[in-house]
Each structure stands twice: as C-alpha cells, then as structure tokens.
Amino acid sequence: MTIVNSEYLGSALKTGLSGKAGSVYVALLEAGTPLSPKAIILRTSLHRQYVYDALHELEEKKLITSSGDKKRIRYQAATPDRLLQEAEKRRIDALEGVRSLMRLYDRSPAGVVEVIRGSEEVIESEFQILREAKAGDFLDIVGGAGMRFVELFRNRVGEWEELREEKKIKLRYIGSGDDVAHNQTESVIKNESRVIPGIGDIVNVSIRPGSVSFNIYEPEIMTVRVRSEAAAMSQRALFETLWNIAT
C-alpha cells in the first residue's frame, strides 16, 4: 500500500468506518477502475461476507458508486476528498462536544473541571486518578479509541493493569469491533467488552464514581475531566443503556 493510500485508510477509520470497510475502500481507490465483488475479495483477501458487509457500509456513507446489476455489478471509490471532509467533520464535532461541556461546567464551582495536556501529563493523570480510587470502584469506558490508549501508554500498560487489579476495579468497555476483538484475544487488561459499530477513535469517555473524563487523541492528546458525582451518575445511566443494546 502506498503512503498516500495508507493516509486515506487512516482517514477512513476516523470517519467511523470499520477496518474491513476501510480496507475495501482503499483497494477500490488503488484500482482506479470499477471492480466486481470477486475482484475485491481477491485484492483484500477478506471473506466474501465481510466484503459484502463492507460494500453496504460504504454505500450508506456514499463513499462508493456502483454500476450494472446482479452478476455484472461493479464498484468504484468516490473521490477521497469526501472521505477527508467527513473525517474532519467528525474531529470538529468531537472537539465541539467537549467545548460545550466545558462551557456548561464553567458555571460550576472552581476546580470541577480539569484540563490535562500532553502525553506525559495525561499518562501521569491516569495513574494518579487510579491511585485515588477506592477498592472495588468501577471504570466504564465508551469509545473506540482503546488502541490509542494502548499506543499512548506503551510499556506502562502492564503497570496500569497491575494497579487496577490490586484495587479490584471492575472495567467495562464499549467500542468498535476491532477494539473489542483485541480486548478479548490479545489485551493484558482484563475487562468485559461489547460492540457498537461505528464508534470513532478520537475520544474515549471514562466514567468513574466521582468523575467523567474525556480522553482526546486528536488534534492533540489531552484529557478534560469533570469531577462531579451528578455528572458521573448521569453518564453511567447512559452507559447502562448503551451496554444493554451493545453486542
């Protein structure tokens, strides 16, 4: 895969596409001409059903066009500009959501909202809030950016998990299919995971007994933490609703 098309794959995933849909999109982009489903299967080495699922996902987002019908149907990638615009829109929407929350809590007592910027500061802040936690507390995460967390912490993931296990903090995670598959087969972090398709990988929302943290990974690494039991209770009620519909 060329560097340019690798960038497009990254942008595809930022729009909320699954990894399989992103791979199919890039394969069509590289081909430059309409391809049959069979040709796409050969190019991507994906299972037939995965390719058809990916094509359906791409059609819904208007990232591909089709011509012909039945056995003669062919698919072609739409202009990459649309993909990049969609990725940028999701990034702006995520940041605006956090800014709106910060404006809301600006009317609260001083010290309720904390903003932590930079990789080292965010890592230390996560360890500190884990040290402050009581034995038996919970940590519920809604995101899709779980792999961003792993990449950020690198060789300190094991240390973080050891401290969490020592405090017996129950962890539940709602994310994308790829995130959850990693959690269930490879991750050293023990957790219960469920899938909601289409969750992006820019922001994770971490809910604890007394706080809600928005862990942001683009355009800069930062955490916006709201220390409020009322906010935590409200967000956990939303989490329970999502948990019940997730698979």
N, C-alpha and C positions, 0 to 999 in steps of 0.2 A: 504494500500500500504506500502511495506517495505521501510526502509530508503534508501537502495541501489537503489531500483527501482524509488524512488522519485528523486534521483540524476540523474538517466537516463532520467526521464521526463524533468528535468531542462536542461539537455544536448540536448535533442530532440528539445526543444523550441529554444535553442541557434543556432541550425543549420538552423533556418528559418521555421521549421515545424509549422503548425497551432496547436492550442491547441487540437483540435479533433484528428488530426493525431498523436500527441504525446501520447494521452490517448490510442488510439488503439495500438500503438507500445508497450507501457508498458503492456497492457493487454495481448498481444501476448508473451511478454517476460516473464511475470509471469506464463503463462500457460505452457510454456516449450514444448508444443506439437502443431502440426498444428491444427488450428481451422477453422470451417466453418464460413461464414458471420453471420449466425444466432447466433452461439455461441458468436461471438464477440459483437453482438448487446446486448445480454443478460449480458455479462460481463461489458460492458461500459455504458449501459443504454442510448446510443446515438440513435438518429433517424436513420432508415435504410439508408436513402440517405446520411447522414453525414458519416456513416461507409464506404459506398462505395466510397465517395469522399476521405476519409482519406486513404483507401487502395490504391487508384490510386496515391495519393500523395506519399505514402511510396514506392510504386513500382518504381515511377520515380526516387527516391533517392536511390534505391537499398537497402532499409532498411528492406525489407521483401522478402520472396520467396513464390512461390505458387506451388501446385501440384494438379493433377486432372483437370477436366474441368466441366463447367456448374454447375449442381447441386451437383457434387462431389468435387468441388474445395475447397482447404484448404490453409490457410495462416500461415506462421511461421516467427517469428522475426529473422533477421540476427544477427550476433554477435554484442554485444554492443560496441566492440572495434571500429567498423566502425563509429558508432554514435559519440563516443568521439573524434575520429580523425577529423570528419567533424566539430564538434563544435570548436575544437582547431584551425582548418584551418580558419574558419570564424573570430575567435577572432584575429588571427595574421594578416589576410587580412585587418581587420578594423583598427588595430593599424598602419600597414604599410602605409595605405592610409593617415592617419593623419601625419605620419612622413614625407611622400613625400611632403605633403602640406607645412609642416613646413620648409623643405629644400628649397622649391620654394620661400617662403617669407623671408628666411634668407638673400636674396639678396635685400630686400626692406629696406626702411629707418627704423632705430631703433624705437621700440615702436609699430610697426604694429602688431606684434604677441604677445599675452599674453597667458601664461600657468598658470592655477589655479589648484592647487592640494588639495585634501581633502574635505570631506563632508561640513564642516562648511564654508570653504573658497569659495567653489562652490556656496553654497546657498547665501552667502552674495554678491558674484559677480553677481548673477542673479537679486537680489534685486537692486543692485547698477545700473546695466545697464537699469533696468526698471525705476528707478528714473531719469536717464539721458534722457530717451526717451521723445520725443515731443508729445503733444496731437495729436491724430489721426494717429500716426505711425502704422506700420504693424509688425506682427510677423508670419512668415511662418515656419512650422516645418516639416521636413521629418524624419521619424524614425520608430518607432515600440517599442521604449523604453519609451513610455509615462507613463507606470505604474512604471517604475524605477524612473521617476521624482516624481511621487506622493509619492512613498515609501521614497524617499530621503527627501522631504520637510515635510512629515507627517502633523503635526498640523499647519504648516505655509502656506499650500496651499491656505486656505481662505484669508489670509493676502495678498499673492501674487496676487490672483484674484481681490481682492478689489482695489489694486493699479492699476492693468491693466485696470479695468473698469473705474476707476476715470480718467485715461488718454485716455480712448476710443480707445485703441489699438486693432485693428482687428486681430483675431487669426485664422489661418487655419492650419489644421493638416492632414498629410498623414501618415497612419500607417497600422498595421495589423488589421485583422477583430476583434480580441478580444479588442484591444485598442480602435478602433472606436466605438464598441458596448458600452464600458464603457463610452466613451465621450458622447454618445448620450442618455444614460439612467441613469448614476449614477454620473458623474463628476460634481463638483461645478464650474468648469471652462467652461464658455460659449465659444463655438468655432464651426467652420464648419469643419467637418471631412470627409475624404474619404479613401477608402481602396485600397491598393496594396498588394496582398497576398505575403507572403514570406519575408517581411522586418524583419530583425533580431532585437534583443533587446539589442544590445551592445552600439550603437552610435545613438544619435539624432543630426540632423543638424538644427540649429536655424538661420533663415535668418532675419535680421533687416535692416533698411535703410542704415546704415553705417558699418555693420559688419556681419560676419558669424561665428557662434560658433559651435564647435564640442563637444558635451557633451558625455563623455565616461564613462561607468559604470563598465567595466572590462578591465584589472585585477585590476585597481584602479579607484577611482572616480576622474575625472579631466575634465577641460574644456580647449580647445585650441580655442582662439578667434582671428580672423583676422579682424582688424579694417581697412577696405578698401572699399570704395564705389564701385570700379570696381569689386571687388570680390563679393560684395553683389548683384550687378546688374546681374552678370553672374550666380550666384547661384539661383537668383529669376527667371531668364529666364528658367533655368532647372526645377525649382519648377512648373512654369506655365505649362510646357509640361507634367510633371507627374500628375498635378492636372487635366488636361483635359482627361487623359486616366484612371485616378482612378475612382472607382465607389462609 
